[in-house]
Amino acid sequence: MKESNKIDNKIERQTTPLPSREGQGVGLLSGKTIVLGVTGSIAAYKIANLASMLVKQHATVHVIMTKNACNFITPTTFETLTGNKCLVDTFDRNFEFQVEHVALAKRANLFLVAPASANVIGKISSGICDDMLTTTIFATKAPKLIAPAMNTNMWENPILQDNLKKLEHYGYSIIQPASGRLACGDTGSGKMPSEETLLQHIMVAVAREKDMKGKRVLITAGPTQESIDPVRYITNHSSGKMGYAIAKMAALRGAEVTLVSGPVNIQAYAGINVVDIESAADMYREVTERSSDKDIIIMCSAVADYTPANYSSQKMKKKDDDLSIPLTRTQDILKYLGEHKPQGQMLVGFSMETENLIENSRAKLTKKNADLICANTIAKGVTGFAVDTNQVTLISQSMVKELPLCSKEETADLILNEIINSL
């Protein structure tokens, strides 16, 4: 017992310094060269905003335009925004007399074609290099992203779809178009995604070191809703911000992320597979069906402990006297995962407490057979539900480590650091 107390006193002094804010979104593309290929589409004007967003992330941005793209936006616009010459002519040479398409291809850390017309997609997939854009993308070994933008009928054309599959076979990544009203007046698929979405795909591709590449990660986030009748339900104050932050940072670090999410008002980051649920029973089903092949499971959601014993198919009418609603226990997802954990899997739980934070969280660690508990409290006002900051204490069988008060994305990164170190 005395030896145990010595261990406890030692580990509770461990702390982790606040990470650099540059690792959380500002300047993540510092030192990176991003090449934007712009083709002849009305959506070309949106790329001016994307170029500006990339410069704000400290990226070096070069723009290559097809001649048709110049009918929609001028090269001068991009030169003003990026500070670099916008290239159109294949035979442009820089002051060192290097062939520019080869020189730029070598410098590129990523090449994005957006908007990508059906014509240019067809040329790239067929190996046709007859202008600056197609020649440069053919010469680069950098990751290549294609963001198609066109009429719905063109998007659905099987020839185009075959060309996209061919590009995927050769390692290109295709950013799926959005649906909505198109410039031609039609409504359907083929709309270029927002500039924010394109930026997220770029960030996922090159912003962070891929120290989680190959890791399959399952994360839960948000509250559950336990229905009483068609208009009422029992829930909690969880916003889902912490779980979504962990999912984002894991995706940036190269993980294959599945996010099982309760009802929230947050848009998941690019590249994350989102599974929407409502009730605790829904979450139990979706998590347990996917858990066996995951390397890391992080249970960040605030799952209801109780659900109404009886669901009323009709709205319950208000009466003069008090109402009592019988409740039954929901299935304990974390406990199930701990009991069925395959060898080598890392299981992480969250513990929200209002008192006895360390003691209660240690008990949960043992009872649920988890590898790590992230304990936090709502008592401070700047941590817990709905706020943008958090302060978490990491608890394992051999460690108690208090993280600093910081943003939820910074907290997420520190949690993932601990998980990677443990693995």
Solvent accessible surface area in square Angstrom, and as a share of the most:
residue,aa,sasa,rsa
1,M,185,0.83
2,K,166,0.70
3,E,110,0.50
4,S,52,0.34
5,N,76,0.39
6,K,136,0.58
7,I,84,0.42
8,D,38,0.20
9,N,93,0.48
10,K,138,0.58
11,I,12,0.06
12,E,85,0.38
13,R,177,0.65
14,Q,66,0.29
15,T,99,0.58
16,T,27,0.16
17,P,110,0.69
18,L,94,0.47
19,P,29,0.18
20,S,78,0.51
21,R,151,0.55
22,E,96,0.43
23,G,22,0.21
24,Q,21,0.09
25,G,17,0.16
26,V,97,0.56
27,G,3,0.03
28,L,17,0.08
29,L,0,0.00
30,S,57,0.37
31,G,73,0.70
32,K,58,0.25
33,T,17,0.10
34,I,0,0.00
35,V,0,0.00
36,L,1,0.01
37,G,0,0.00
38,V,0,0.00
39,T,0,0.00
40,G,26,0.25
41,S,16,0.11
42,I,96,0.49
43,A,11,0.09
44,A,0,0.00
45,Y,121,0.46
46,K,42,0.18
47,I,1,0.00
48,A,15,0.12
49,N,68,0.35
50,L,0,0.00
51,A,0,0.00
52,S,28,0.18
53,M,34,0.15
54,L,0,0.00
55,V,56,0.32
56,K,147,0.62
57,Q,32,0.14
58,H,105,0.47
59,A,9,0.07
60,T,62,0.36
61,V,1,0.01
62,H,23,0.10
63,V,2,0.01
64,I,0,0.00
65,M,1,0.01
66,T,11,0.07
67,K,157,0.66
68,N,90,0.46
69,A,0,0.00
70,C,45,0.27
71,N,122,0.63
72,F,91,0.38
73,I,20,0.10
74,T,72,0.42
75,P,38,0.24
76,T,87,0.50
77,T,47,0.27
78,F,0,0.00
79,E,59,0.27
80,T,108,0.63
81,L,63,0.32
82,T,21,0.12
83,G,68,0.65
84,N,41,0.21
85,K,124,0.53
86,C,7,0.04
87,L,6,0.03
88,V,32,0.18
89,D,71,0.37
90,T,27,0.16
91,F,165,0.69
92,D,29,0.15
93,R,140,0.51
94,N,39,0.20
95,F,173,0.72
96,E,102,0.46
97,F,162,0.68
98,Q,85,0.38
99,V,55,0.32
100,E,14,0.06
101,H,30,0.13
102,V,57,0.33
103,A,9,0.07
104,L,0,0.00
105,A,5,0.04
106,K,163,0.69
107,R,102,0.37
108,A,11,0.09
109,N,55,0.28
110,L,0,0.00
111,F,0,0.00
112,L,0,0.00
113,V,0,0.00
114,A,1,0.01
115,P,0,0.00
116,A,0,0.00
117,S,19,0.12
118,A,25,0.19
119,N,93,0.48
120,V,5,0.03
121,I,0,0.00
122,G,17,0.16
123,K,32,0.14
124,I,10,0.05
125,S,9,0.06
126,S,71,0.46
127,G,34,0.32
128,I,83,0.42
129,C,54,0.32
130,D,94,0.49
131,D,28,0.14
132,M,0,0.00
133,L,0,0.00
134,T,1,0.01
135,T,22,0.13
136,T,0,0.00
137,I,1,0.01
138,F,124,0.51
139,A,49,0.38
140,T,8,0.05
141,K,199,0.85
142,A,11,0.08
143,P,67,0.42
144,K,32,0.13
145,L,9,0.04
146,I,0,0.00
147,A,0,0.00
148,P,0,0.00
149,A,8,0.06
150,M,24,0.11
151,N,37,0.19
152,T,21,0.12
153,N,108,0.56
154,M,94,0.42
155,W,27,0.09
156,E,107,0.48
157,N,61,0.31
158,P,96,0.60
159,I,123,0.62
160,L,8,0.04
161,Q,52,0.23
162,D,87,0.45
163,N,30,0.16
164,L,7,0.03
165,K,129,0.55
166,K,88,0.37
167,L,3,0.02
168,E,91,0.41
169,H,145,0.65
170,Y,143,0.54
171,G,58,0.56
172,Y,22,0.08
173,S,55,0.36
174,I,25,0.13
175,I,4,0.02
176,Q,115,0.51
177,P,18,0.12
178,A,40,0.31
179,S,82,0.53
180,G,20,0.19
181,R,168,0.61
182,L,15,0.08
183,A,76,0.59
184,C,80,0.48
185,G,35,0.34
186,D,65,0.34
187,T,107,0.62
188,G,17,0.16
189,S,36,0.23
190,G,2,0.02
191,K,72,0.30
192,M,6,0.03
193,P,9,0.06
194,S,49,0.32
195,E,27,0.12
196,E,91,0.41
197,T,46,0.27
198,L,0,0.00
199,L,24,0.12
200,Q,45,0.20
201,H,48,0.21
202,I,0,0.00
203,M,8,0.04
204,V,35,0.20
205,A,33,0.26
206,V,18,0.10
207,A,10,0.08
208,R,49,0.18
209,E,136,0.61
210,K,62,0.26
211,D,57,0.29
212,M,0,0.00
213,K,157,0.66
214,G,64,0.62
215,K,66,0.28
216,R,92,0.34
217,V,0,0.00
218,L,0,0.00
219,I,0,0.00
220,T,0,0.00
221,A,0,0.00
222,G,2,0.02
223,P,9,0.05
224,T,0,0.00
225,Q,38,0.17
226,E,6,0.03
227,S,54,0.35
228,I,17,0.09
229,D,3,0.01
230,P,78,0.49
231,V,92,0.53
232,R,91,0.33
233,Y,106,0.40
234,I,57,0.29
235,T,64,0.37
236,N,48,0.24
237,H,151,0.67
238,S,17,0.11
239,S,30,0.19
240,G,5,0.05
241,K,68,0.29
242,M,16,0.07
243,G,1,0.01
244,Y,20,0.08
245,A,8,0.06
246,I,0,0.00
247,A,0,0.00
248,K,40,0.17
249,M,0,0.00
250,A,0,0.00
251,A,5,0.04
252,L,1,0.00
253,R,8,0.03
254,G,20,0.20
255,A,13,0.10
256,E,114,0.51
257,V,4,0.02
258,T,12,0.07
259,L,0,0.00
260,V,0,0.00
261,S,0,0.00
262,G,3,0.03
263,P,50,0.31
264,V,37,0.22
265,N,160,0.82
266,I,60,0.31
267,Q,162,0.72
268,A,18,0.14
269,Y,28,0.11
270,A,11,0.09
271,G,64,0.62
272,I,21,0.10
273,N,84,0.43
274,V,54,0.31
275,V,20,0.12
276,D,116,0.60
277,I,11,0.06
278,E,103,0.46
279,S,25,0.16
280,A,3,0.02
281,A,61,0.48
282,D,34,0.18
283,M,0,0.00
284,Y,43,0.16
285,R,111,0.40
286,E,26,0.12
287,V,0,0.00
288,T,28,0.16
289,E,120,0.54
290,R,70,0.26
291,S,11,0.07
292,S,87,0.56
293,D,73,0.38
294,K,22,0.09
295,D,38,0.19
296,I,0,0.00
297,I,0,0.00
298,I,0,0.00
299,M,13,0.06
300,C,18,0.11
301,S,16,0.10
302,A,22,0.17
303,V,37,0.21
304,A,14,0.11
305,D,86,0.45
306,Y,108,0.41
307,T,35,0.20
308,P,14,0.09
309,A,43,0.34
310,N,113,0.58
311,Y,124,0.47
312,S,35,0.23
313,S,79,0.51
314,Q,135,0.60
315,K,101,0.43
316,M,57,0.25
317,K,155,0.66
318,K,189,0.80
319,K,151,0.64
320,D,161,0.83
321,D,103,0.53
322,D,141,0.73
323,L,120,0.60
324,S,97,0.63
325,I,57,0.29
326,P,83,0.52
327,L,83,0.41
328,T,65,0.38
329,R,131,0.48
330,T,18,0.11
331,Q,99,0.44
332,D,43,0.22
333,I,7,0.03
334,L,12,0.06
335,K,80,0.34
336,Y,63,0.24
337,L,4,0.02
338,G,2,0.02
339,E,112,0.50
340,H,108,0.48
341,K,54,0.23
342,P,53,0.33
343,Q,191,0.85
344,G,67,0.64
345,Q,14,0.06
346,M,14,0.06
347,L,0,0.00
348,V,0,0.00
349,G,0,0.00
350,F,27,0.11
351,S,2,0.01
352,M,66,0.29
353,E,35,0.16
354,T,94,0.55
355,E,120,0.54
356,N,89,0.46
357,L,43,0.21
358,I,36,0.18
359,E,114,0.51
360,N,58,0.29
361,S,0,0.00
362,R,67,0.24
363,A,62,0.48
364,K,53,0.22
365,L,3,0.02
366,T,95,0.55
367,K,142,0.60
368,K,27,0.11
369,N,79,0.40
370,A,8,0.06
371,D,50,0.26
372,L,3,0.02
373,I,0,0.00
374,C,0,0.00
375,A,0,0.00
376,N,8,0.04
377,T,18,0.10
378,I,74,0.38
379,A,79,0.61
380,K,115,0.49
381,G,53,0.51
382,V,70,0.40
383,T,5,0.03
384,G,4,0.04
385,F,61,0.25
386,A,56,0.43
387,V,46,0.26
388,D,96,0.50
389,T,46,0.27
390,N,1,0.01
391,Q,36,0.16
392,V,0,0.00
393,T,11,0.07
394,L,1,0.00
395,I,0,0.00
396,S,24,0.15
397,Q,136,0.60
398,S,80,0.51
399,M,21,0.09
400,V,6,0.04
401,K,39,0.17
402,E,82,0.37
403,L,2,0.01
404,P,29,0.18
405,L,82,0.41
406,C,9,0.06
407,S,29,0.18
408,K,14,0.06
409,E,47,0.21
410,E,1,0.01
411,T,1,0.00
412,A,0,0.00
413,D,8,0.04
414,L,13,0.07
415,I,0,0.00
416,L,0,0.00
417,N,59,0.30
418,E,21,0.09
419,I,0,0.00
420,I,41,0.21
421,N,117,0.60
422,S,66,0.43
423,L,90,0.45
